[in-house]
Amino acid sequence: MSPLQYVLVMAAIAVLAVGAMLLGWRARFRRSTENAVEIAELTGELIDQLEDVSYVSTTPVGQPFDRVALKGLTYRGKADLEIRADGVRITVTGEPALTIAGDRVQGFAEAAARAGKAVEPGGLSLIVWRSATAEDQLLETTFRFAGVQIRDRFEAAIARLVEINENAAAQNHSLNTPMNQEDA
């Protein structure tokens, strides 16, 4: 085989490989759009705001290497987090902002490996949340923080958000419970 033929064959293989990867990513994005999150403006009390953190990936709970491609959370990059009493707004550089309603946030966790990143134990922080689908799929959105102090702020803010929403749900439940006739 001549050098020119070799180069042409290798170029054809490269084009096919890249094309297959693009088709696969588009299919994953199409499947993941069912997890779309309602985009809403957050107006609640500001709990914390973290700027220039590293967004890693979003995965289903229990499947840390099965990346979910959501609009606003498609690609890795620097992100800003705004944690308010009524939800979390994630703005990854170059993507539209994504909002997770506060009542969908389940909590936080730490990990060492996720799709797109492997670090020391506890080096990654996650928001655990329910998707806006009929199945209410549990998802984990992963971040890497520049230092322990920023990670601690993140965890405290998410814990506060969960506490606020649990208290609101409990209060709402007690307001909707009919009084016993003996209480009347």
C-alpha positions in Angstrom: 0.0 0.0 0.0 1.4 3.4 -0.9 1.7 6.1 1.7 -1.1 8.1 0.0 -3.5 5.1 0.2 -2.6 4.5 3.8 -3.3 8.2 4.7 -6.7 8.0 2.9 -7.7 4.8 4.6 -6.7 6.2 8.0 -8.6 9.5 7.3 -11.7 7.5 6.3 -11.6 5.5 9.5 -11.2 8.7 11.6 -14.2 10.3 9.8 -16.3 7.2 10.5 -15.3 7.1 14.1 -16.1 10.8 14.7 -19.4 10.5 12.9 -20.4 7.5 15.0 -19.5 9.4 18.2 -21.6 12.4 17.1 -24.6 10.2 16.3 -24.2 8.4 19.7 -24.1 11.7 21.6 -27.1 13.1 19.7 -29.1 9.9 20.6 -28.1 10.3 24.3 -29.2 13.9 24.2 -32.5 12.9 22.7 -33.1 10.2 25.3 -32.1 12.6 28.1 -34.5 15.4 27.1 -37.2 13.6 28.9 -35.5 14.7 32.1 -35.9 18.3 31.1 -36.2 20.7 34.1 -38.6 23.5 34.1 -36.7 26.8 33.7 -38.1 29.2 36.3 -36.8 32.4 37.8 -35.7 32.0 41.4 -37.0 34.6 43.7 -36.4 33.1 47.2 -33.9 34.2 49.8 -30.3 33.8 48.6 -28.6 31.1 50.6 -25.2 31.1 48.8 -23.7 31.9 45.5 -20.6 30.0 44.2 -18.7 31.2 41.2 -16.3 29.6 38.8 -16.7 26.0 40.1 -16.1 23.0 37.8 -19.2 21.2 36.5 -18.3 17.6 35.8 -21.4 15.6 34.8 -25.0 14.6 35.6 -25.7 10.9 36.0 -28.6 8.7 37.3 -28.2 7.8 41.0 -26.3 4.5 41.2 -24.9 4.7 37.7 -21.9 7.1 38.0 -20.5 6.5 34.5 -23.8 6.8 32.5 -23.8 10.5 31.7 -27.2 12.2 31.1 -27.1 15.1 28.7 -29.5 17.8 29.8 -30.0 21.2 28.1 -27.8 23.4 30.2 -25.7 20.5 31.6 -24.5 18.9 28.4 -20.8 19.6 28.6 -18.1 19.9 31.3 -17.0 23.4 32.1 -16.8 26.3 34.6 -20.1 27.0 36.3 -21.8 29.5 38.6 -24.2 28.1 41.3 -27.0 30.2 42.9 -28.6 28.4 45.8 -31.8 30.1 46.9 -34.7 29.0 49.2 -36.7 28.0 46.2 -34.1 26.2 44.2 -30.7 25.9 42.5 -29.6 27.7 39.3 -26.7 26.2 37.5 -25.1 28.2 34.8 -22.3 26.4 32.9 -20.2 28.6 30.7 -21.6 28.6 27.1 -24.8 26.9 28.0 -28.3 28.1 29.0 -28.9 28.3 32.8 -30.8 25.3 34.3 -33.0 25.6 37.4 -33.8 22.8 39.8 -36.8 23.6 42.0 -36.1 23.4 45.7 -38.7 20.7 46.4 -36.9 18.4 43.9 -33.5 18.7 45.6 -32.9 15.7 47.8 -29.5 16.5 49.3 -25.8 16.3 48.6 -23.1 13.6 48.6 -19.4 13.2 47.9 -17.7 10.9 45.5 -14.3 10.1 44.0 -15.3 9.1 40.4 -18.0 10.1 37.9 -18.4 10.2 34.2 -15.6 12.5 33.0 -13.6 12.7 36.3 -11.8 10.6 38.9 -10.1 12.2 41.9 -9.2 11.6 45.5 -12.0 10.1 47.8 -14.5 12.8 48.6 -13.0 15.2 45.9 -16.3 15.5 44.0 -19.6 17.0 45.4 -23.0 16.1 44.1 -26.5 17.5 44.2 -29.0 14.7 44.4 -32.3 15.7 42.8 -35.5 14.3 41.2 -36.1 14.9 37.5 -39.3 16.6 36.2 -40.5 13.4 34.5 -43.4 11.1 35.3 -40.8 8.6 36.7 -39.2 11.2 39.0 -35.8 9.7 38.2 -33.1 10.5 40.8 -30.1 12.3 39.3 -26.7 13.4 40.6 -25.1 16.6 39.3 -21.4 16.6 40.1 -19.0 19.5 40.8 -15.4 19.9 41.7 -14.5 22.8 44.0 -11.2 24.6 44.3 -11.0 24.1 48.1 -12.5 22.5 51.1 -14.0 25.8 52.3 -16.0 26.2 49.1 -17.1 22.6 49.3 -18.3 23.1 52.9 -20.2 26.2 51.8 -21.9 24.2 49.0 -22.9 21.4 51.4 -24.2 23.8 54.0 -26.2 25.7 51.4 -27.8 22.5 50.0 -28.5 21.2 53.5 -30.2 24.5 54.3 -32.3 24.4 51.0 -33.5 20.8 51.8 -34.3 21.9 55.4 -36.4 24.9 54.2 -38.3 22.8 51.7 -38.9 20.0 54.2 -40.3 22.5 56.7 -42.5 24.1 54.0 -43.8 20.7 53.0 -44.6 19.7 56.6 -46.3 23.1 57.2 -48.3 22.7 54.0 -49.3 19.2 55.0 -50.5 20.3 58.4 -52.5 23.1 56.8 -54.3 20.6 54.5 -55.1 18.1 57.2 -58.8 18.2 58.2 -59.4 18.9 61.9 -60.9 16.1 63.9 -64.5 16.7 65.0 -63.3 16.5 68.6 -60.9 19.4 67.9 -63.8 21.6 66.6 
